[in-house]
Amino acid sequence: MFEDLKKSIDKGIDYAFMNAEKLAQAAKDLAKENKLNTEEAKKLYDYLIKKSEEAKKTVEDDLQVLVKNTLKKMNVPSQDDIKRLEDRIKKLESAQKTTVKAKPAPKVVKSTKSTVKK
């Protein structure tokens, strides 16, 4: 019984990651094994496609979360962090340019005394 359960689970996982062509063949094989009519075979194929897409989406989402959490633990900045810093730098540079333009240039005073020592 346990071995049959394991085989069913393994088949389900295999079906989840098959392409459409392989799923069509799997549906034909299952339909033949279970003596399904054409309409039932079509429903089975549609069901396999739907479940395959759901499984792929779930794995993709889980993988994205895993990568995001791993990068966070490694202190790798996210794109949002980098964008925020770039915006902050632009703002600071803009403020600095405004401040520099507002200050008058320092006056240079020429000395009339000789600065040469004897």
Residue pairs with C-beta under 8 A, 6 or more apart in sequence:
15 23
15 26
15 48
15 51
15 52
16 51
16 52
16 55
16 56
17 52
17 55
17 56
18 26
18 48
18 52
20 49
23 45
23 48
23 49
23 52
24 45
26 48
27 41
27 44
27 45
27 48
28 41
30 36
30 41
30 44
31 40
31 41
31 44
36 44
68 78
71 78
72 78
77 85
